[in-house]
Amino acid sequence: MPPAMSTMAWLPSPPDFRRALKSALENGRIEERVEALVALAQFRLDFVETIQLDSALARTLAVFPSATSSAKMPRIRLGLLASATVDHLLPAVRVAALRRRMLIDPYVGGFGQYRAELLEPASGLRRFAPDVILFSLGWRDFLGGVPLAATADEAHRAVANAMAELRTLWRQARESLHALVIQQSFLDVTEPLFGSYELSVSGSPASLVSRLNMQLAEAVAGEGGLLLDIARASARDGLGTWFDIARWLQAKIEVAPQAAPLYGELVARLLAAQRGQSRKCLVLDLDNTLWGGVVGDVGLEGIVLGEGSAAGEAHLALQRYARSLAERGIILAVCSKNESGIVEEAFRDHPEMLLRRSDIAAFLVNWQDKAENLRTIAQRLNIGLDSLVFIDDNPAERARVRESLPMVAVPELPDDPAHYVRCIADAGYFEAVSFTNEDRQRVEQYAANSEREALRDTMQSMDDFLRSLDMSVEYGPVSALDVPRVTQLINKTNQFNTTTRRFSSEEISAFASDPRNIALQFRLLDRFGDNGLVSVMLLSGRMDDPAVLEVVNWVMSCRVFGRQLEDEALNIAVEAARAKGFGQLRAELITTKKNAVIRDLFAGLGFAPAGASGAADTTHWSLDLRGHEPRPTFIHRGASA
């Protein structure tokens, strides 16, 4: 049997935790100390080890407050409003965030005082001014008064009233505190009264909680929030893993201490996904991973795959899971030490092969070092190494990649391939906070990208290639229908992102509806298909100077780099600015390790330096619109909204 999910078995075990922690704290340079703590957070830690690491981090940051900026780790102010004891969960939340290079500053409201914390003008929560509010509430607060003999209509009204009260809390958090809302699902920890008939009784706790949770996900998403689904996690792991009745009776602890590391992991995943830090690409080894056996030794007919054996069905299950991930927008790649021709034959001719060569966006099959091949895959796909998840059955290869490329996620696969899928799914690398049309079409878009790259190889010059693409741009203001994709693009884009600022869907909607602002979205089409909504430009009118329009942020998908869309987007923005009477564009460029590719963006577009900012990583630029000439491109204007 695989280890329980609460042990986070996909993470490798620390070689010697106490010695590693001691060594980390002995680092003389603060940057090295913080990096050593980040590295230690990548291992599988129990509840006590999690507390010890969190304590070491707190001491480090207290003595060296500049460590945050030197490590370029964002700080997130998290308010936790609860109707149970939750203080024991905070170390796990902070360590899980550290695993993703984020720092959490928490505030815990008074026990059961979540309404007062939200409503009272002088509450501690309001003084704290959280970026995120996590509601960790019990179902009894909303449905505890429903009698067991309630009719179906009475139960329906009670759940509807509970949802209405929850929506009121979420709106208070969003509108008064401008915070992102995370709502925790409700645990049913009651003992059954009717056995298997429980859900058939409208007034039973199990029935009420089930109805409440069923409505919760859609409701919180409709309000622009996120769901922390611990009810589903407890159903997978077993309620006993998450809830301990003795702890509840002693101290009103609902989430048991042994589940704290996983609880923190689930919270951190949501925070990271909201900031665009979920992984984008699943990289698969082949021999004994995607199929059983070494194809070079046993031949096509000798590999174990498909129905008829437990091992064959396990490998087929991994292929099926990978294909499902591709359907939701995850890129698939192959990295294998093998003979390319034999592998191509397996993808083409094996009757049980579910994945096809056309499903794979980057295919590196050779005898080179896998770490170097992973670098090549990231370069070919134009994504960061921290977007990759590498799946390999060989412990030596996993260790090699972890050592050489610590930014690549490498799950510790179990010995039995039957548990591969569960391990990858439990790790939560591909946590999502939305599912847009662009996500659904991403497989086709990357396939079309491969065709474009093949065409480029046949052209004599870049101009010939761009001209042959027959490109057109569709553009217009950001509408309500665009907001989910626009929010996703801004929050997931790291390379072409001028300020790296993140926005909620509510903030995007408010920005786009402000008459002082211009919010533009761009779609790029060519002879191979529609790339989707691939760029967003947020422009804000300056209060202190009505002639100036500020580029608050500008993002563009890596899939369309180098195709002159930045030039044509600027042309369109200049026209929109002139139409509203602006005479100057000003822009700020905040340079990070991830967006170095656009270091010269504004200089290359004709902007002039606009004075020093005081920050080494920030530059300011201006463009006089009165004398600006449109930049020539090979992009035609398509539909405009």
C-alpha positions as CSV (number, residue, x, y, z in Angstrom):
1,M,0.0,0.0,0.0
2,P,1.3,3.5,-0.7
3,P,1.9,5.8,2.2
4,A,-1.1,8.0,3.3
5,M,-1.4,11.2,1.5
6,S,-0.9,13.1,4.7
7,T,2.7,12.0,4.8
8,M,3.2,13.8,1.4
9,A,5.0,10.7,0.0
10,W,5.8,12.4,-3.3
11,L,8.5,14.4,-1.5
12,P,11.9,12.7,-0.8
13,S,12.9,12.0,2.8
14,P,15.5,14.3,4.3
15,P,18.9,12.5,4.8
16,D,19.3,13.8,8.3
17,F,16.9,16.6,9.2
18,R,18.4,17.8,12.5
19,R,21.9,18.0,11.0
20,A,20.6,19.7,7.8
21,L,18.7,22.3,9.9
22,K,21.8,23.0,12.1
23,S,23.9,23.3,9.0
24,A,21.5,25.7,7.4
25,L,21.5,28.0,10.5
26,E,25.3,28.1,10.6
27,N,25.5,29.7,7.1
28,G,27.3,33.0,7.5
29,R,25.6,34.8,4.6
30,I,21.9,35.5,5.1
31,E,21.1,34.7,1.4
32,E,22.7,31.3,1.8
33,R,20.8,30.6,5.0
34,V,17.5,31.4,3.5
35,E,18.2,29.3,0.5
36,A,19.2,26.4,2.7
37,L,15.9,26.7,4.5
38,V,14.0,26.7,1.2
39,A,15.9,23.6,0.2
40,L,15.1,21.8,3.4
41,A,11.4,22.6,2.9
42,Q,11.5,20.5,-0.3
43,F,11.7,17.3,1.8
44,R,9.0,15.2,3.5
45,L,8.7,16.6,7.0
46,D,6.5,15.4,9.9
47,F,4.5,17.7,12.2
48,V,7.4,18.3,14.6
49,E,10.0,18.8,11.9
50,T,7.7,21.3,10.2
51,I,7.4,23.3,13.5
52,Q,11.2,23.3,13.9
53,L,11.8,24.5,10.3
54,D,9.2,27.2,10.8
55,S,10.8,28.4,14.0
56,A,14.2,28.5,12.3
57,L,12.7,30.6,9.5
58,A,11.0,33.0,12.0
59,R,14.3,33.5,13.9
60,T,16.2,34.2,10.7
61,L,13.7,36.7,9.4
62,A,13.5,38.4,12.8
63,V,17.3,38.9,13.0
64,F,17.7,39.6,9.3
65,P,14.5,41.4,8.0
66,S,16.2,42.2,4.8
67,A,16.3,38.5,3.9
68,T,12.9,38.8,2.2
69,S,14.0,41.3,-0.4
70,S,17.4,39.7,-0.9
71,A,15.8,36.4,-1.6
72,K,13.1,38.1,-3.8
73,M,10.4,36.1,-2.0
74,P,6.9,37.8,-1.9
75,R,5.2,38.2,1.4
76,I,1.5,37.4,1.6
77,R,-0.6,38.7,4.5
78,L,-3.0,35.8,5.3
79,G,-6.0,36.4,7.7
80,L,-7.4,33.2,9.1
81,L,-10.9,33.3,10.5
82,A,-12.0,30.2,12.2
83,S,-14.6,28.5,14.4
84,A,-12.1,26.0,15.7
85,T,-8.5,26.0,17.0
86,V,-6.1,26.6,14.1
87,D,-2.9,28.0,15.6
88,H,-1.2,24.6,15.1
89,L,-1.7,24.9,11.4
90,L,0.3,28.1,10.9
91,P,3.8,26.5,10.8
92,A,2.6,24.1,8.1
93,V,1.2,26.9,6.0
94,R,4.4,28.9,6.3
95,V,6.6,26.0,5.5
96,A,4.5,24.9,2.5
97,A,4.7,28.5,1.3
98,L,8.4,28.5,1.8
99,R,8.6,25.4,-0.4
100,R,7.2,27.7,-3.2
101,R,9.5,30.6,-2.3
102,M,6.7,32.6,-0.6
103,L,6.6,34.0,2.9
104,I,3.3,34.1,4.9
105,D,2.5,36.8,7.5
106,P,-0.5,35.4,9.3
107,Y,-3.2,36.8,11.5
108,V,-5.6,34.6,13.4
109,G,-8.9,36.0,14.4
110,G,-10.5,35.3,17.8
111,F,-12.0,31.9,18.3
112,G,-15.4,32.0,16.5
113,Q,-15.2,35.8,16.1
114,Y,-15.1,35.9,12.3
115,R,-18.2,38.0,12.0
116,A,-16.9,40.7,14.4
117,E,-13.5,40.6,12.8
118,L,-15.1,41.4,9.4
119,L,-17.7,44.0,10.6
120,E,-16.1,46.0,13.4
121,P,-14.2,49.0,12.1
122,A,-11.4,48.7,14.7
123,S,-11.0,44.9,14.5
124,G,-7.5,43.3,14.5
125,L,-8.2,41.9,11.1
126,R,-8.9,45.3,9.6
127,R,-5.7,46.8,11.1
128,F,-3.8,43.8,9.7
129,A,-5.1,44.5,6.2
130,P,-4.8,41.0,4.8
131,D,-4.2,40.1,1.1
132,V,-6.0,36.9,1.6
133,I,-8.7,35.8,4.0
134,L,-9.2,32.0,4.7
135,F,-12.5,31.0,6.2
136,S,-12.0,27.8,8.3
137,L,-15.5,27.3,9.6
138,G,-17.6,24.5,11.0
139,W,-20.9,23.4,9.5
140,R,-22.7,23.7,12.9
141,D,-22.3,27.5,12.7
142,F,-24.7,27.5,9.8
143,L,-26.8,24.4,10.0
144,G,-26.5,23.3,13.7
145,G,-30.1,24.3,14.4
146,V,-31.8,22.1,11.7
147,P,-33.8,19.3,13.4
148,L,-33.2,15.7,12.4
149,A,-36.9,15.5,11.4
150,A,-36.6,18.4,8.9
151,T,-38.5,18.0,5.6
152,A,-36.7,18.2,2.3
153,D,-38.0,21.8,1.8
154,E,-36.9,22.8,5.3
155,A,-33.4,21.3,4.7
156,H,-33.2,23.1,1.3
157,R,-34.1,26.4,2.8
158,A,-31.6,25.9,5.6
159,V,-28.8,25.2,3.2
160,A,-29.9,28.2,1.0
161,N,-29.8,30.5,4.1
162,A,-26.3,29.1,5.0
163,M,-25.1,29.9,1.5
164,A,-26.5,33.4,1.7
165,E,-24.7,34.1,4.9
166,L,-21.5,32.8,3.5
167,R,-21.8,35.0,0.5
168,T,-22.3,38.0,2.8
169,L,-19.1,37.1,4.6
170,W,-17.2,36.7,1.4
171,R,-18.4,40.1,0.0
172,Q,-17.4,41.8,3.3
173,A,-13.9,40.4,2.9
174,R,-13.7,41.4,-0.7
175,E,-15.4,44.8,-0.7
176,S,-14.3,46.1,2.6
177,L,-10.8,44.6,2.8
178,H,-10.1,44.0,-0.9
179,A,-8.9,40.5,0.0
180,L,-8.9,37.3,-1.9
181,V,-11.3,34.9,-0.3
182,I,-10.5,31.2,0.3
183,Q,-13.4,29.2,1.7
184,Q,-12.6,25.9,3.4
185,S,-15.1,23.1,2.7
186,F,-16.9,21.5,5.6
187,L,-15.9,18.3,7.4
188,D,-18.7,16.0,8.4
189,V,-17.2,14.5,11.6
190,T,-20.5,13.2,13.1
191,E,-21.2,9.5,13.6
192,P,-24.0,8.0,11.4
193,L,-27.5,7.7,12.8
194,F,-29.0,5.7,9.9
195,G,-26.1,3.8,8.4
196,S,-26.3,3.6,4.6
197,Y,-29.6,5.4,4.7
198,E,-28.0,8.6,6.1
199,L,-28.1,10.7,2.9
200,S,-31.7,9.8,2.4
201,V,-32.7,11.7,5.5
202,S,-32.9,15.4,4.7
203,G,-32.2,16.6,8.2
204,S,-29.3,14.3,8.9
205,P,-25.9,16.0,9.4
206,A,-24.4,14.0,6.6
207,S,-27.1,15.0,4.2
208,L,-26.9,18.7,5.2
209,V,-23.1,18.9,5.0
210,S,-23.1,17.1,1.6
211,R,-25.6,19.6,0.2
212,L,-23.7,22.5,1.6
213,N,-20.4,21.3,0.1
214,M,-22.0,20.5,-3.3
215,Q,-23.1,24.2,-3.6
216,L,-19.9,25.7,-2.1
217,A,-17.5,25.3,-5.0
218,E,-19.8,27.0,-7.6
219,A,-20.8,29.7,-5.2
220,V,-17.3,30.7,-4.1
221,A,-16.1,30.7,-7.7
222,G,-19.0,32.9,-8.6
223,E,-17.9,35.4,-6.0
224,G,-14.3,35.4,-7.3
225,G,-12.9,33.3,-4.4
226,L,-11.2,29.9,-4.2
227,L,-12.2,26.6,-2.5
228,L,-9.9,24.8,-0.1
229,D,-11.4,21.3,-0.4
230,I,-10.4,19.5,2.7
231,A,-13.6,17.5,2.6
232,R,-12.5,15.8,-0.5
233,A,-8.9,15.3,0.8
234,S,-10.3,13.7,4.0
235,A,-12.5,11.4,1.9
236,R,-9.4,10.2,0.0
237,D,-7.2,9.8,3.0
238,G,-9.8,8.7,5.5
239,L,-11.5,10.9,8.1
240,G,-9.3,9.4,10.8
241,T,-6.3,11.0,9.2
242,W,-7.8,14.5,9.4
243,F,-9.9,14.4,12.5
244,D,-9.2,13.2,16.0
245,I,-12.2,13.3,18.4
246,A,-9.9,13.5,21.4
247,R,-8.2,16.6,20.1
248,W,-11.6,18.1,19.3
249,L,-12.9,17.5,22.9
250,Q,-9.7,18.7,24.4
251,A,-9.1,21.9,22.5
252,K,-11.7,22.2,19.7
253,I,-9.0,21.2,17.1
254,E,-10.9,20.1,14.0
255,V,-7.9,19.5,11.6
256,A,-5.7,17.0,13.6
257,P,-2.0,17.8,14.0
258,Q,-0.9,14.9,11.9
259,A,-2.8,16.4,9.0
260,A,-1.3,19.9,9.5
261,P,1.6,19.5,6.9
262,L,-0.9,18.5,4.2
263,Y,-3.3,21.3,5.2
264,G,-0.5,23.8,4.8
265,E,0.4,22.2,1.5
266,L,-3.2,22.6,0.2
267,V,-3.3,26.3,1.3
268,A,0.0,27.0,-0.3
269,R,-1.0,25.4,-3.6
270,L,-3.9,27.7,-3.9
271,L,-1.8,30.8,-3.1
272,A,0.8,29.7,-5.6
273,A,-1.7,28.9,-8.3
274,Q,-3.3,32.3,-7.8
275,R,0.1,33.9,-8.4
276,G,0.6,31.8,-11.5
277,Q,3.1,29.4,-10.0
278,S,1.5,26.1,-10.9
279,R,3.5,23.8,-13.2
280,K,2.7,23.8,-16.9
281,C,4.5,20.8,-18.4
282,L,4.6,17.1,-17.5
283,V,7.9,15.5,-18.7
284,L,7.7,11.7,-19.0
285,D,10.4,9.1,-19.0
286,L,9.6,6.0,-21.1
287,D,11.1,2.6,-20.1
288,N,9.4,1.3,-16.9
289,T,7.5,4.6,-16.6
290,L,5.2,5.0,-19.6
291,W,5.4,1.3,-20.3
292,G,7.0,-1.7,-18.6
293,G,10.4,-3.0,-19.7
294,V,13.3,-1.5,-21.7
295,V,12.1,-1.3,-25.2
296,G,15.7,-1.4,-26.6
297,D,16.2,-4.8,-24.9
298,V,12.8,-6.5,-25.3
299,G,11.6,-4.9,-28.5
300,L,8.2,-3.5,-29.3
301,E,6.4,-6.8,-28.7
302,G,8.1,-7.2,-25.3
303,I,7.1,-4.1,-23.5
304,V,4.4,-4.4,-20.8
305,L,1.4,-2.2,-21.6
306,G,-2.3,-2.4,-21.7
307,E,-5.0,-4.8,-20.5
308,G,-4.1,-8.4,-19.6
309,S,-1.7,-7.7,-16.7
310,A,-1.8,-5.5,-13.7
311,A,1.5,-3.9,-14.6
312,G,0.4,-3.2,-18.1
313,E,-2.8,-1.6,-16.9
314,A,-0.9,0.5,-14.4
315,H,1.3,2.0,-17.2
316,L,-1.8,2.5,-19.3
317,A,-3.4,4.3,-16.4
318,L,-0.5,6.7,-16.4
319,Q,-0.9,7.4,-20.1
320,R,-4.6,8.0,-19.6
321,Y,-3.9,10.4,-16.8
322,A,-1.3,12.2,-18.9
323,R,-3.7,12.6,-21.7
324,S,-6.4,13.9,-19.4
325,L,-3.9,16.5,-18.1
326,A,-3.2,17.5,-21.7
327,E,-7.0,18.0,-22.3
328,R,-7.0,20.5,-19.4
329,G,-4.0,22.4,-20.9
330,I,-0.9,20.8,-19.4
331,I,1.9,20.4,-22.0
332,L,3.3,16.9,-22.4
333,A,7.0,16.2,-23.1
334,V,9.3,13.1,-23.3
335,C,12.8,12.9,-21.9
336,S,14.3,9.4,-22.2
337,K,17.7,7.7,-22.7
338,N,16.8,5.6,-25.7
339,E,17.1,5.0,-29.4
340,S,14.8,7.5,-31.1
341,G,13.7,5.2,-33.9
342,I,12.6,2.4,-31.6
343,V,10.7,4.8,-29.4
344,E,9.0,6.4,-32.4
345,E,8.0,2.9,-33.6
346,A,6.4,2.2,-30.1
347,F,4.3,5.4,-30.3
348,R,3.3,4.7,-33.8
349,D,2.7,0.9,-33.9
350,H,2.1,-0.5,-30.4
351,P,-1.6,-1.5,-30.4
352,E,-2.1,-0.6,-26.7
353,M,-0.3,2.8,-26.9
354,L,-2.8,5.4,-25.8
355,L,-0.5,8.5,-26.1
356,R,0.5,9.4,-29.6
357,R,3.6,11.2,-30.9
358,S,1.3,14.2,-31.8
359,D,0.4,14.5,-28.1
360,I,4.0,15.3,-27.2
361,A,5.0,18.9,-27.6
362,A,8.8,18.3,-27.0
363,F,10.3,14.9,-27.7
364,L,13.9,14.4,-26.5
365,V,15.0,10.8,-26.9
366,N,18.8,10.4,-26.9
367,W,21.7,9.3,-24.7
368,Q,22.5,12.7,-23.2
369,D,22.2,13.7,-19.6
370,K,18.6,14.1,-18.7
371,A,19.1,17.4,-16.8
372,E,20.5,18.9,-20.0
373,N,17.6,17.5,-22.0
374,L,15.2,19.1,-19.5
375,R,16.9,22.5,-20.1
376,T,16.4,22.0,-23.8
377,I,12.8,21.1,-23.4
378,A,12.2,24.3,-21.4
379,Q,13.9,26.3,-24.1
380,R,12.0,24.7,-26.9
381,L,8.7,25.3,-25.2
382,N,9.8,28.8,-24.1
383,I,8.8,28.1,-20.5
384,G,10.8,28.2,-17.3
385,L,12.4,25.2,-15.7
386,D,10.2,25.8,-12.8
387,S,7.2,24.9,-15.0
388,L,8.4,21.3,-15.4
389,V,7.4,18.2,-13.6
390,F,9.7,15.2,-14.4
391,I,8.4,11.7,-14.0
392,D,11.1,8.9,-13.9
393,D,11.0,5.5,-12.2
394,N,14.8,5.5,-11.7
395,P,15.9,6.9,-8.3
396,A,19.3,7.8,-9.6
397,E,17.9,9.8,-12.4
398,R,15.5,11.6,-10.0
399,A,18.4,12.4,-7.6
400,R,20.5,13.7,-10.5
401,V,17.8,16.1,-11.7
402,R,17.0,17.3,-8.2
403,E,20.7,18.1,-7.6
404,S,21.3,19.8,-11.0
405,L,17.9,21.5,-11.4
406,P,16.3,22.1,-8.0
407,M,13.6,24.2,-9.7
408,V,12.2,21.2,-11.5
409,A,9.6,19.2,-9.6
410,V,10.5,15.5,-9.3
411,P,8.1,13.4,-7.4
412,E,9.4,10.4,-5.5
413,L,7.5,7.7,-7.3
414,P,6.5,4.5,-5.4
415,D,8.0,1.2,-6.4
416,D,4.7,-0.1,-7.7
417,P,3.6,1.6,-10.9
418,A,0.0,1.0,-9.8
419,H,0.4,4.0,-7.5
420,Y,2.2,6.3,-10.0
421,V,-1.0,8.3,-10.9
422,R,-2.0,8.7,-7.3
423,C,1.4,10.0,-6.4
424,I,1.4,12.6,-9.2
425,A,-2.1,13.7,-8.5
426,D,-1.5,14.0,-4.7
427,A,1.5,16.2,-5.3
428,G,-0.8,18.9,-6.7
429,Y,1.7,20.3,-9.1
430,F,-1.0,21.4,-11.6
431,E,-3.3,23.1,-9.1
432,A,-5.8,25.3,-11.0
433,V,-7.9,28.3,-10.0
434,S,-9.7,28.5,-13.4
435,F,-10.3,26.5,-16.6
436,T,-10.7,28.7,-19.6
437,N,-11.2,28.1,-23.3
438,E,-7.5,28.8,-23.9
439,D,-6.7,25.9,-21.5
440,R,-9.0,23.6,-23.5
441,Q,-7.2,24.5,-26.7
442,R,-3.6,24.5,-25.5
443,V,-2.8,21.1,-26.9
444,E,-3.8,22.2,-30.4
445,Q,-2.0,25.5,-30.0
446,Y,1.3,23.8,-29.1
447,A,0.8,21.4,-32.0
448,A,0.4,24.4,-34.3
449,N,3.4,25.9,-32.7
450,S,5.5,22.9,-33.8
451,E,4.3,23.4,-37.4
452,R,5.3,27.1,-37.2
453,E,8.8,26.1,-36.0
454,A,9.1,23.6,-38.9
455,L,8.1,26.3,-41.3
456,R,10.7,28.7,-39.8
457,D,13.5,26.1,-40.5
458,T,12.6,26.3,-44.2
459,M,12.8,30.1,-44.5
460,Q,15.8,32.1,-45.5
461,S,15.1,35.0,-43.2
462,M,12.9,36.0,-40.2
463,D,11.0,38.5,-42.4
464,D,10.2,35.7,-44.9
465,F,8.9,33.5,-42.0
466,L,6.8,36.2,-40.4
467,R,5.3,37.2,-43.8
468,S,4.5,33.6,-44.6
469,L,2.5,33.2,-41.3
470,D,-0.2,35.5,-42.6
471,M,-0.9,36.9,-39.1
472,S,-3.8,39.0,-38.0
473,V,-4.6,40.4,-34.6
474,E,-8.1,40.7,-33.0
475,Y,-8.2,43.2,-30.2
476,G,-10.4,45.4,-28.1
477,P,-11.3,46.4,-24.5
478,V,-11.4,43.7,-21.8
479,S,-15.0,42.7,-21.5
480,A,-16.7,40.7,-18.7
481,L,-16.3,37.5,-20.8
482,D,-12.6,38.1,-21.1
483,V,-12.0,38.6,-17.3
484,P,-11.3,34.9,-16.4
485,R,-8.7,34.5,-19.1
486,V,-7.2,37.9,-18.6
487,T,-6.8,37.3,-14.9
488,Q,-5.2,33.9,-15.6
489,L,-2.8,35.3,-18.2
490,I,-1.7,38.1,-15.9
491,N,-1.2,35.9,-12.9
492,K,0.5,33.0,-14.8
493,T,2.8,35.0,-17.0
494,N,6.4,35.5,-15.7
495,Q,8.6,36.1,-18.7
496,F,6.8,38.9,-20.6
497,N,5.4,40.7,-17.6
498,T,6.6,44.3,-17.2
499,T,5.8,44.7,-13.5
500,T,5.0,41.2,-12.3
501,R,2.0,42.6,-10.4
502,R,-0.9,40.2,-9.9
503,F,-4.6,41.0,-10.0
504,S,-7.8,39.4,-8.9
505,S,-10.7,39.1,-11.3
506,E,-12.5,41.8,-9.3
507,E,-9.6,44.1,-9.6
508,I,-9.5,43.5,-13.4
509,S,-13.2,44.2,-13.7
510,A,-13.0,47.4,-11.7
511,F,-9.9,48.5,-13.6
512,A,-11.6,47.9,-17.0
513,S,-14.8,49.7,-16.0
514,D,-13.0,52.9,-14.8
515,P,-13.4,55.5,-17.6
516,R,-9.9,56.9,-16.9
517,N,-8.3,53.6,-17.8
518,I,-7.7,51.6,-21.0
519,A,-7.7,47.7,-20.7
520,L,-6.8,46.0,-24.0
521,Q,-6.8,42.3,-24.9
522,F,-5.2,40.8,-28.0
523,R,-5.6,37.6,-29.9
524,L,-3.1,36.5,-32.6
525,L,-4.2,34.3,-35.5
526,D,-2.2,32.9,-38.4
527,R,-2.4,30.3,-41.1
528,F,-2.0,27.5,-38.5
529,G,-4.8,28.6,-36.2
530,D,-5.9,30.8,-33.4
531,N,-3.3,31.3,-30.6
532,G,-6.1,32.5,-28.3
533,L,-6.0,35.6,-26.0
534,V,-2.3,36.0,-25.7
535,S,-1.6,39.6,-24.5
536,V,-3.1,42.1,-22.1
537,M,-2.2,45.7,-21.6
538,L,-3.5,47.7,-18.6
539,L,-3.2,51.5,-19.0
540,S,-4.2,53.9,-16.3
541,G,-4.8,57.7,-16.6
542,R,-2.7,59.7,-14.1
543,M,-4.6,61.7,-11.5
544,D,-1.8,64.2,-11.3
545,D,-1.4,64.8,-15.0
546,P,-4.4,64.2,-17.3
547,A,-2.1,64.1,-20.4
548,V,-0.2,61.0,-19.1
549,L,-1.3,57.4,-19.5
550,E,0.6,54.8,-17.3
551,V,1.3,51.2,-18.4
552,V,0.3,49.5,-15.1
553,N,1.1,46.1,-16.6
554,W,1.7,44.4,-19.9
555,V,1.8,40.7,-20.3
556,M,2.2,38.4,-23.3
557,S,2.2,34.6,-23.6
558,C,5.6,33.0,-24.4
559,R,3.9,31.1,-27.3
560,V,4.0,34.3,-29.5
561,F,7.3,35.8,-28.6
562,G,9.2,37.3,-31.5
563,R,6.2,37.6,-33.9
564,Q,5.9,41.4,-33.8
565,L,2.8,41.3,-31.6
566,E,4.5,43.7,-29.1
567,D,5.0,46.2,-31.9
568,E,1.4,45.9,-33.2
569,A,0.0,46.0,-29.6
570,L,1.8,49.2,-29.0
571,N,0.5,50.7,-32.3
572,I,-3.1,49.8,-31.1
573,A,-2.4,51.2,-27.6
574,V,-1.1,54.5,-29.0
575,E,-4.2,54.9,-31.2
576,A,-6.5,54.2,-28.2
577,A,-4.5,56.7,-26.0
578,R,-4.6,59.4,-28.6
579,A,-8.4,58.9,-29.0
580,K,-8.9,59.7,-25.3
581,G,-6.7,62.8,-25.5
582,F,-3.5,61.4,-23.9
583,G,-0.2,62.8,-25.1
584,Q,2.4,60.6,-23.3
585,L,2.8,57.0,-22.3
586,R,4.8,56.2,-19.2
587,A,5.9,52.7,-18.2
588,E,7.7,51.0,-15.4
589,L,9.9,47.9,-15.9
590,I,10.6,45.8,-12.8
591,T,13.3,43.3,-13.8
592,T,13.3,39.8,-12.2
593,K,15.2,36.6,-13.0
594,K,12.2,35.4,-14.9
595,N,11.4,38.4,-17.1
596,A,15.0,39.2,-18.2
597,V,13.9,38.4,-21.8
598,I,12.1,41.8,-21.9
599,R,14.9,43.8,-20.3
600,D,15.2,45.9,-23.4
601,L,11.5,45.9,-24.3
602,F,10.7,49.6,-23.9
603,A,14.0,50.8,-25.3
604,G,13.4,48.6,-28.4
605,L,9.9,50.1,-28.8
606,G,11.2,53.7,-28.9
607,F,10.6,54.7,-25.3
608,A,13.1,57.1,-23.7
609,P,14.5,56.7,-20.2
610,A,12.5,58.7,-17.7
611,G,14.8,59.1,-14.7
612,A,16.1,57.0,-11.9
613,S,13.7,55.0,-9.7
614,G,15.9,54.4,-6.6
615,A,15.5,50.6,-7.0
616,A,18.2,48.7,-8.8
617,D,15.7,46.4,-10.5
618,T,13.3,49.2,-11.7
619,T,13.5,51.5,-14.7
620,H,11.1,54.1,-15.9
621,W,10.3,55.0,-19.5
622,S,8.2,57.5,-21.5
623,L,6.9,57.8,-25.1
624,D,5.8,61.1,-26.6
625,L,2.6,60.2,-28.6
626,R,2.5,63.4,-30.6
627,G,5.4,62.5,-32.8
628,H,5.2,58.7,-32.6
629,E,5.0,56.8,-35.9
630,P,3.4,53.4,-36.1
631,R,5.9,50.5,-36.1
632,P,5.8,48.4,-39.2
633,T,4.7,44.8,-38.8
634,F,3.6,41.8,-40.8
635,I,0.4,41.6,-38.7
636,H,-3.0,42.6,-40.3
637,R,-5.8,44.1,-38.2
638,G,-8.6,41.7,-37.7
639,A,-11.8,42.2,-35.8
640,S,-11.9,44.8,-33.1
641,A,-14.4,45.0,-30.3
